[in-house]
Amino acid sequence: MSNRKINKVLLITPPAFTFKDMRDINPTPPLGLGYIASVLEKAGIEIKIFDSLIENLEREEKISEDIIRIGSSFEKIERAVREFAPGLVGVSNLFSRQAENARKVYEVIKKVNPNIIVVAGGAHPTVMPGEVMKDKNVDYVIIGEGEITFSDLIQYLENKKDINELDGIAFRKESSVKIIPKKKFIPNLDSIPFPARHLLHMEKYFGLQASHGARKSKRFSPIVTSRGCPIGCTFCTAHHVWGRAFRKRSPENVIKEMKEIKDQYGVEELLIEDDNLTLDVGRAEEIFDLMIKEKLDFKWDTPNGVAAFALTNELIKKMKDAGCYQLNIAVESGNQYVLKNVIKKPLDLEKIKLLVEFAKEIGLGVSIFLIIGMPGETIAEMWDSYRFAKDIGIYNPFVSVATPYPGSELYDLCVKKGYIPKDFPVDKMFIKSFSISTEDWRAGDVQRVFEEGYLYLQKYFYKKHPVLLSKKIIEKLSKDPIGFVKKSYMALKH
């Protein structure tokens, strides 16, 4: 396929599966595509970004009794491809759960024109490039961080590079698939142009009530100031995409982007999407100091959580002074043994208690992330997480169920030990799929802990707020008296 001039590139986010009664998909401007677009646009290529979610957010298609698909129809995606007539289309597939929707988009593209080059990227193709390349409609897979590889791929297609020079890519060679592993990550993140927000149709996202958390302001934007994580939690796959080394943008570069999105788009709120915003305390302080000095007046939160082991009271205070209204701490477990030996996260729970106490004292909203159902964790230790949340006064933590995503140490363990069914499809794995059963407990046991743990925390919340409890009882009794009594009994058991 070499020696082709690529003048136009279309980048697509597919529609998504979600729960009918509790949507877990809330769109944000896709910064990953925005970064790739900015690099390609700088090279003189005409770019269009089509986010199927924001284009038709209210459209629902029934898949099963519990699941719907939201976003643009595949017919609309087909029209978008036809009208733009690109030489190459990149399809973002961030989650294994959405792999089927990505496959349908690949098929649509080739239906429009078999000569269009289809490139798959994102976390799922990164950890399963060989599997994705089994699809005859996919020509290439970009593995991991994509800006440089995507640009190099186009140079290869235009006969300006040898494909073996590329880093992090899967392709077909004769009748077999060749995979060049990802080894090189961009050392200087300041060298990448800011995401092409002018191609992201920012106005369509403004005003959404929920977008990776609840919003305080209508005009918001995600921003990423660092990449890579050296920690190595057993359930995580992020290192496949961003690497183990912590790479960071300079504070000056970050502030420059903040000023740009404030001045050009009137953004009032930031979603700082880093995995490790506070890992380098000195750098984090510089960013917050500059935000205060420049009077940027953003509201902002940390929807991906922060590295708690690097947090100090002084840093938390500076975060609040710089506009942070919600601190989300990635605790993962309320049991110290599980943290150290099962999840492998270097975190002191006693320190967490003090940090949460201080954050509350200064009026900063605070919550924690927890994960239950890890192999090696007992039912009693799962309950320790709920008790820990209760003890520190957090009654609505973000609780996930351990999910063996391909590429994680957890996935390898579950396959080796037979903790997941051999035929369990990876695109059916999501944070409430209850897919793991071990010698110590079954998936249904974890589901009961998950459901009863929520009620347990609600009980203690309403103990502290009896007026709210009275209102809740009246509301629930009027709607479902028998169901309310049953759930109340389960909560009282603990």
Secondary structure as the mmCIF struct_conf table of DSSP 4:
data_model
#
loop_
_struct_conf.conf_type_id
_struct_conf.id
_struct_conf.beg_label_comp_id
_struct_conf.beg_label_asym_id
_struct_conf.beg_label_seq_id
_struct_conf.end_label_comp_id
_struct_conf.end_label_asym_id
_struct_conf.end_label_seq_id
BEND BEND1 ASN A 3 ASN A 3
STRN STRN1 LYS A 8 THR A 13
HELX_LH_PP_P HELX_LH_PP_P1 PRO A 14 PRO A 15
STRN STRN2 ALA A 16 PHE A 19
BEND BEND2 LYS A 20 MET A 22
HELX_RH_AL_P HELX_RH_AL_P1 LEU A 31 LYS A 42
TURN_TY1_P TURN_TY1_P1 ALA A 43 GLY A 44
STRN STRN3 GLU A 46 ASP A 51
HELX_RH_AL_P HELX_RH_AL_P2 SER A 52 GLU A 55
TURN_TY1_P TURN_TY1_P2 ASN A 56 GLU A 58
STRN STRN4 GLU A 60 LYS A 62
BEND BEND3 SER A 64 ASP A 66
STRN STRN5 ILE A 67 ILE A 70
BEND BEND4 GLY A 71 GLY A 71
HELX_RH_AL_P HELX_RH_AL_P3 PHE A 74 PHE A 84
BEND BEND5 GLY A 87 GLY A 87
STRN STRN6 LEU A 88 SER A 92
HELX_RH_3T_P HELX_RH_3T_P1 SER A 96 GLN A 98
HELX_RH_AL_P HELX_RH_AL_P4 ALA A 99 VAL A 112
TURN_TY1_P TURN_TY1_P3 PRO A 114 ASN A 115
BEND BEND6 ILE A 116 ILE A 116
STRN STRN7 ILE A 117 GLY A 121
BEND BEND7 GLY A 122 GLY A 122
HELX_RH_AL_P HELX_RH_AL_P5 ALA A 123 VAL A 127
HELX_RH_AL_P HELX_RH_AL_P6 PRO A 129 VAL A 132
TURN_TY1_P TURN_TY1_P4 MET A 133 LYS A 134
BEND BEND8 ASP A 135 ASP A 135
TURN_TY1_P TURN_TY1_P5 LYS A 136 ASN A 137
STRN STRN8 TYR A 140 ILE A 142
BEND BEND9 GLY A 144 GLU A 145
HELX_RH_AL_P HELX_RH_AL_P7 GLU A 147 LEU A 157
TURN_TY1_P TURN_TY1_P6 GLU A 158 ASN A 159
BEND BEND10 LYS A 160 LYS A 161
HELX_RH_3T_P HELX_RH_3T_P2 ILE A 163 GLU A 165
BEND BEND11 ASP A 167 GLY A 168
STRN STRN9 ILE A 169 LYS A 173
TURN_TY1_P TURN_TY1_P7 GLU A 174 SER A 175
STRN STRN10 SER A 176 ILE A 180
BEND BEND12 PRO A 187 PRO A 187
HELX_RH_3T_P HELX_RH_3T_P3 LEU A 189 SER A 191
BEND BEND13 ILE A 192 ILE A 192
HELX_LH_PP_P HELX_LH_PP_P2 PRO A 193 PRO A 195
HELX_RH_3T_P HELX_RH_3T_P4 ARG A 197 LEU A 199
TURN_TY1_P TURN_TY1_P8 LEU A 200 HIS A 201
HELX_RH_AL_P HELX_RH_AL_P8 MET A 202 TYR A 205
TURN_TY1_P TURN_TY1_P9 PHE A 206 GLY A 207
BEND BEND14 GLN A 209 GLN A 209
STRN STRN11 ALA A 210 ALA A 210
BEND BEND15 SER A 211 GLY A 213
STRN STRN12 ALA A 214 ALA A 214
BEND BEND16 LYS A 216 ARG A 219
STRN STRN13 PHE A 220 ILE A 223
STRN STRN14 SER A 226 ARG A 227
BEND BEND17 ILE A 231 ILE A 231
TURN_TY1_P TURN_TY1_P10 THR A 234 PHE A 235
HELX_RH_AL_P HELX_RH_AL_P9 ALA A 238 TRP A 242
BEND BEND18 ARG A 244 ALA A 245
STRN STRN15 ARG A 247 LYS A 248
HELX_RH_AL_P HELX_RH_AL_P10 PRO A 251 TYR A 265
STRN STRN16 GLU A 269 ILE A 272
BEND BEND19 ASP A 275 ASP A 275
TURN_TY1_P TURN_TY1_P11 LEU A 277 THR A 278
BEND BEND20 LEU A 279 ASP A 280
HELX_RH_AL_P HELX_RH_AL_P11 VAL A 281 LYS A 293
TURN_TY1_P TURN_TY1_P12 GLU A 294 LYS A 295
STRN STRN17 LYS A 299 ASP A 301
TURN_TY1_P TURN_TY1_P13 PRO A 303 ASN A 304
STRN STRN18 VAL A 306 VAL A 306
HELX_RH_3T_P HELX_RH_3T_P5 ALA A 308 ALA A 310
HELX_RH_AL_P HELX_RH_AL_P12 ASN A 313 ASP A 321
TURN_TY1_P TURN_TY1_P14 ALA A 322 GLY A 323
STRN STRN19 CYS A 324 GLU A 332
BEND BEND21 GLY A 334 GLY A 334
HELX_RH_AL_P HELX_RH_AL_P13 GLN A 336 TYR A 337
HELX_RH_PI_P HELX_RH_PI_P1 VAL A 338 ILE A 343
HELX_RH_AL_P HELX_RH_AL_P14 LEU A 349 GLU A 361
TURN_TY1_P TURN_TY1_P15 ILE A 362 GLY A 363
STRN STRN20 GLY A 365 ILE A 372
TURN_TY1_P TURN_TY1_P16 PRO A 375 GLY A 376
HELX_RH_AL_P HELX_RH_AL_P15 ILE A 379 ASP A 391
TURN_TY1_P TURN_TY1_P17 ILE A 392 GLY A 393
BEND BEND22 TYR A 395 ASN A 396
STRN STRN21 PHE A 398 VAL A 401
TURN_TY1_P TURN_TY1_P18 PRO A 406 GLY A 407
BEND BEND23 SER A 408 SER A 408
HELX_RH_AL_P HELX_RH_AL_P16 GLU A 409 LYS A 417
TURN_TY1_P TURN_TY1_P19 GLY A 418 GLY A 418
BEND BEND24 ILE A 420 ILE A 420
TURN_TY1_P TURN_TY1_P20 LYS A 422 ASP A 423
HELX_RH_3T_P HELX_RH_3T_P6 VAL A 426 LYS A 428
TURN_TY1_P TURN_TY1_P21 ILE A 431 LYS A 432
BEND BEND25 GLU A 439 ASP A 440
HELX_RH_AL_P HELX_RH_AL_P17 ALA A 443 LYS A 464
HELX_RH_AL_P HELX_RH_AL_P18 PRO A 466 LYS A 479
HELX_RH_AL_P HELX_RH_AL_P19 PRO A 481 LYS A 493
#
